[in-house]
Amino acid sequence: MEPLSDIAFFSLVVRCGSLAAAAQELGVTPPSVSKRLAALEARLKVRLLNRTTRRISLTPEGEIYVAEGERIAADLQMLEQRISGGAVRPQGRLKLGATLGFGRRYIAPALAEFARRYPQIEVQLHLSDRVFNLVEGGFDAIVRFGELPDVRLTARKLASNRRLLCASPEYVEEFGTPASPRDLQKHRCIFIRESDEIYGQWHFRSGVRQETIKVRGHMSTNDGECALTWALAGQGIVMRSEWDAAPLIRSGKLQVLLEDWDLPNADIFIVFPTRSHLSAKTRVLVDYLLEVFQPYHMVANSKRASHW
């Protein structure tokens, strides 16, 4: 089993990006990681990594070892799962990624009960406003908004979720209400810089009509909560997910604008690698989150933000 253990170790080092980060992930000291890596290279009689004090990079031999090694390890895992079938117990480390706001408000509380149900699973929740790469990041699953970008992945819908244009009553009173998407070019808009979307372009649809508007504004951020804070302060019009904005809309602190126009949907999915045999820990996580979010797994026919 030593070669398979070495493959898992080396893959972790590569994913972490540094020996120090790998040591932290493994719960050991950096010298221990360096010593094990040196022993692996000595056994294989090749150098797998070029390393400095701050970063590492793969040698050609290292690229082959990590690519082919991960394939072999995945094939072995699938073979064992196929043989053991439903008898596999949910156990081991489970790494889940989610966005900051949604992860804090909904995923973290849900995982508290999940951990009680499955005490043999070690739950690791990673939150970020950056888009996670499921495979390269070594995640078992991620919770994401919007369309699935990679056909090699499988997604299950957790909840329906629309994007909305909102502004404070004070802003509307001072600057007026836009009657069409084109009117937004005369307004202050608050931008959220995220993923690979083209900065400042908002896309609208109403029936068969589609419009893409280049909007303007003097404030931008990569954090949704900051954008909402500015909108509440009357600094402009913001585009936010329904789950985020609905409480503020219900309280009257924000108003929905251009309700007859739809923005690109932001339905919420749990995404995991496409495999014929999922690990037991990932399977029970997916089933559990589908159970938790079942009340929100619906198509929002109303133009009113209500189900969050």
TAFENFEN-V11130 format. One record per residue. N is the residue number from 1. RES is the residue in one small letter. PHI is phi in radians with two decimals (NA if undefined). PSI is psi in radians with two decimals (none if undefined). BURIAL is I if it has 24 or more other ideal C-beta (glycine too) atoms within 12 Angstrom, else O. Layout:
# TAFENFEN-V11130
n: {N;N}
res: {RES;RES}
phi: {PHI;PHI}
psi: {PSI;PSI}
burial: {BURIAL;BURIAL}
This chain:
# TAFENFEN-V11130
n: {1;2;3;4;5;6;7;8;9;10;11;12;13;14;15;16;17;18;19;20;21;22;23;24;25;26;27;28;29;30;31;32;33;34;35;36;37;38;39;40;41;42;43;44;45;46;47;48;49;50;51;52;53;54;55;56;57;58;59;60;61;62;63;64;65;66;67;68;69;70;71;72;73;74;75;76;77;78;79;80;81;82;83;84;85;86;87;88;89;90;91;92;93;94;95;96;97;98;99;100;101;102;103;104;105;106;107;108;109;110;111;112;113;114;115;116;117;118;119;120;121;122;123;124;125;126;127;128;129;130;131;132;133;134;135;136;137;138;139;140;141;142;143;144;145;146;147;148;149;150;151;152;153;154;155;156;157;158;159;160;161;162;163;164;165;166;167;168;169;170;171;172;173;174;175;176;177;178;179;180;181;182;183;184;185;186;187;188;189;190;191;192;193;194;195;196;197;198;199;200;201;202;203;204;205;206;207;208;209;210;211;212;213;214;215;216;217;218;219;220;221;222;223;224;225;226;227;228;229;230;231;232;233;234;235;236;237;238;239;240;241;242;243;244;245;246;247;248;249;250;251;252;253;254;255;256;257;258;259;260;261;262;263;264;265;266;267;268;269;270;271;272;273;274;275;276;277;278;279;280;281;282;283;284;285;286;287;288;289;290;291;292;293;294;295;296;297;298;299;300;301;302;303;304;305;306;307;308}
res: {m;e;p;l;s;d;i;a;f;f;s;l;v;v;r;c;g;s;l;a;a;a;a;q;e;l;g;v;t;p;p;s;v;s;k;r;l;a;a;l;e;a;r;l;k;v;r;l;l;n;r;t;t;r;r;i;s;l;t;p;e;g;e;i;y;v;a;e;g;e;r;i;a;a;d;l;q;m;l;e;q;r;i;s;g;g;a;v;r;p;q;g;r;l;k;l;g;a;t;l;g;f;g;r;r;y;i;a;p;a;l;a;e;f;a;r;r;y;p;q;i;e;v;q;l;h;l;s;d;r;v;f;n;l;v;e;g;g;f;d;a;i;v;r;f;g;e;l;p;d;v;r;l;t;a;r;k;l;a;s;n;r;r;l;l;c;a;s;p;e;y;v;e;e;f;g;t;p;a;s;p;r;d;l;q;k;h;r;c;i;f;i;r;e;s;d;e;i;y;g;q;w;h;f;r;s;g;v;r;q;e;t;i;k;v;r;g;h;m;s;t;n;d;g;e;c;a;l;t;w;a;l;a;g;q;g;i;v;m;r;s;e;w;d;a;a;p;l;i;r;s;g;k;l;q;v;l;l;e;d;w;d;l;p;n;a;d;i;f;i;v;f;p;t;r;s;h;l;s;a;k;t;r;v;l;v;d;y;l;l;e;v;f;q;p;y;h;m;v;a;n;s;k;r;a;s;h;w}
phi: {NA;-1.01;-1.03;-1.17;-1.13;-1.14;-1.06;-1.08;-1.08;-1.15;-1.07;-1.12;-1.04;-1.12;-1.13;-1.24;1.54;-2.78;-1.19;-1.15;-1.17;-1.13;-1.08;-1.09;-1.12;-1.47;1.32;-2.25;-1.51;-0.96;-1.05;-1.13;-1.15;-1.07;-1.14;-1.21;-1.10;-1.10;-1.15;-1.12;-1.14;-1.17;-1.14;-1.46;1.09;-2.50;-1.60;-1.69;-2.31;-1.64;-2.37;-2.12;-1.20;-1.95;-2.59;-2.26;-2.53;-1.36;-1.40;-0.97;-1.18;-1.15;-1.08;-1.14;-1.11;-1.28;-1.20;-1.23;-1.13;-1.14;-1.12;-1.09;-1.11;-1.15;-1.10;-1.13;-1.08;-1.12;-1.09;-1.15;-1.19;-1.14;-1.25;-1.42;0.99;-1.24;-1.36;-1.14;-1.51;-1.18;-2.77;1.67;-1.31;-2.14;-1.85;-2.13;-1.95;-2.72;-1.25;-1.02;-1.13;-1.16;-1.10;-1.15;-1.39;-2.12;-1.29;-1.02;-1.07;-1.13;-1.23;-1.09;-1.23;-1.02;-1.13;-1.20;-1.23;-2.19;-1.17;-1.46;-1.73;-1.61;-1.53;-2.13;-1.84;-1.96;-2.00;-2.85;-1.49;-1.42;-1.34;-1.34;-1.70;-1.03;-1.27;-1.16;-1.45;1.22;-1.46;-1.38;-2.85;-2.37;-1.81;-2.41;-1.84;1.49;-1.19;-1.39;-1.49;-2.27;-1.21;-1.39;-1.92;-1.98;-2.27;-2.09;-1.32;-1.61;-2.79;-1.32;-2.84;-1.75;-1.64;-2.27;-1.68;-2.38;-2.67;-1.31;-1.00;-1.14;-1.12;-1.08;-1.13;-1.42;-1.96;1.55;-1.84;-1.14;-1.62;-2.62;-0.96;-1.11;-1.13;-1.11;-1.16;-1.69;-1.94;-1.43;-2.10;-1.73;-1.74;-2.03;-1.50;-2.67;0.79;-2.01;-1.18;-1.19;-1.11;1.47;-1.84;-2.00;-1.91;-2.23;-2.49;-2.48;1.14;-1.58;-1.44;-2.32;-2.45;-2.03;-2.02;-1.55;-1.74;-2.21;-3.05;-1.91;-2.41;-2.55;-2.77;-1.75;-2.12;-1.12;-1.17;-1.10;-1.07;-1.14;-1.05;-1.17;-1.10;-1.10;-1.46;1.42;-1.47;2.77;-1.71;-2.18;-1.81;-2.40;-1.19;-1.03;-1.05;-1.47;-1.61;-0.97;-1.05;-1.27;-1.23;-1.10;-1.41;1.50;-1.32;-2.27;-2.02;-1.46;-1.98;0.89;-1.17;-1.44;-1.99;-1.73;-1.78;-0.91;-1.17;-2.27;-0.94;-1.81;-2.19;-1.80;-2.05;-2.60;-1.08;-1.36;-2.43;-1.23;-2.34;-1.26;-1.14;-1.06;-1.15;-1.24;-1.08;-1.23;-1.13;-1.05;-1.08;-1.16;-1.18;-1.08;-1.15;-1.10;-1.66;-0.94;-1.07;-1.77;-1.51;-2.64;-1.53;-1.41;-1.46;-1.42;-1.46;-1.70;-1.30;-2.34;-1.37;-1.67}
psi: {-0.14;-0.79;-0.71;-0.66;-0.70;-0.67;-0.81;-0.74;-0.85;-0.69;-0.69;-0.76;-0.77;-0.76;-0.66;-0.50;-0.15;2.77;-0.61;-0.74;-0.66;-0.70;-0.75;-0.73;-0.67;-0.24;0.56;-3.12;2.65;-0.69;-0.57;-0.72;-0.77;-0.71;-0.73;-0.68;-0.73;-0.68;-0.67;-0.80;-0.62;-0.69;-0.70;-0.26;0.56;2.78;2.19;-0.51;2.45;2.21;2.49;-3.02;-0.39;-0.47;2.89;2.73;2.58;2.41;2.93;-0.69;-0.63;-0.67;-0.74;-0.76;-0.76;-0.66;-0.90;-0.62;-0.76;-0.62;-0.78;-0.77;-0.70;-0.70;-0.72;-0.72;-0.76;-0.68;-0.80;-0.67;-0.64;-0.69;-0.79;-0.42;-2.33;-0.14;-0.17;2.24;2.43;1.94;2.92;-3.12;2.33;2.05;2.05;2.36;2.58;2.87;2.76;-1.02;-0.90;-0.66;-0.77;-0.77;-0.60;-0.77;-0.79;-0.84;-0.66;-0.64;-0.38;-0.79;-0.64;-0.75;-0.58;-0.65;-0.63;1.31;-0.26;-0.07;2.26;1.90;2.22;1.99;2.14;2.18;2.38;2.64;-0.09;2.68;2.18;2.49;1.89;-0.83;-0.91;-0.52;-0.07;0.49;2.54;-0.55;2.77;2.64;2.15;2.87;2.55;-2.92;2.66;2.13;-0.24;2.09;-0.24;-0.05;2.74;2.46;2.46;2.31;2.20;-0.67;2.55;2.56;2.12;2.76;2.49;2.61;2.26;2.69;2.78;2.69;-0.59;-0.72;-0.78;-0.70;-0.64;-0.68;-0.12;3.03;2.20;2.35;-0.31;2.86;-0.63;-0.48;-0.34;-0.39;-0.27;-0.01;2.85;2.21;2.47;2.17;2.53;2.04;1.98;2.77;-2.44;0.40;2.54;2.22;2.20;0.09;2.17;2.37;2.32;2.64;2.40;1.78;-2.15;-0.12;2.38;2.44;2.42;2.12;2.28;1.87;2.91;2.75;2.88;0.10;2.37;2.76;2.84;0.17;2.16;-0.63;-0.63;-0.75;-0.73;-0.67;-0.75;-0.69;-0.74;-0.52;0.07;0.37;-0.16;-2.96;2.36;2.59;2.10;2.78;2.61;-0.71;-0.51;-0.72;-0.37;-0.78;-0.63;-0.55;-0.77;-0.59;-0.14;0.05;-0.42;2.65;2.50;2.35;2.70;0.91;-0.34;-0.04;2.41;2.48;2.87;2.33;2.75;0.69;2.62;2.22;2.65;2.24;2.41;2.83;2.52;1.90;2.61;-0.44;1.78;2.64;2.66;-0.67;-0.69;-0.68;-0.78;-0.54;-0.83;-0.83;-0.69;-0.81;-0.61;-0.66;-0.80;-0.74;0.14;-0.69;-0.39;0.03;1.37;2.80;2.21;1.76;-0.42;2.60;-0.02;2.33;1.86;-0.63;-0.12;none}
burial: {O;O;O;O;O;I;I;I;I;I;I;I;I;I;I;I;O;I;I;I;O;I;O;O;I;O;O;O;O;O;O;O;I;O;O;I;I;O;O;I;I;O;O;O;O;O;O;I;I;O;I;O;O;O;O;I;O;I;O;O;O;I;O;O;I;I;O;O;I;I;O;O;I;I;O;O;I;O;O;O;I;O;O;O;O;O;O;O;O;I;O;O;I;I;I;I;I;I;I;I;I;I;I;O;O;I;I;I;O;I;I;O;O;I;I;O;O;I;O;O;I;O;I;O;I;I;O;I;I;O;I;I;O;I;I;O;I;I;I;I;I;I;I;I;I;I;O;O;O;O;O;O;I;O;I;I;I;I;I;I;I;I;I;I;I;I;I;I;O;O;I;I;O;O;O;O;O;I;O;O;I;O;O;I;O;O;I;I;I;I;I;I;O;I;O;O;O;O;O;O;O;I;I;I;O;O;O;O;O;O;I;O;I;O;I;O;I;O;I;I;O;O;I;I;I;I;I;I;O;I;I;I;O;I;I;I;I;I;I;I;I;I;I;I;I;I;O;I;I;O;O;O;O;I;I;I;I;I;O;O;I;I;I;I;O;I;I;I;I;I;I;I;I;O;O;O;O;I;I;I;I;I;I;I;I;I;I;I;I;I;O;I;I;O;O;I;O;O;O;I;O;O;O;O;I;O;O;I}
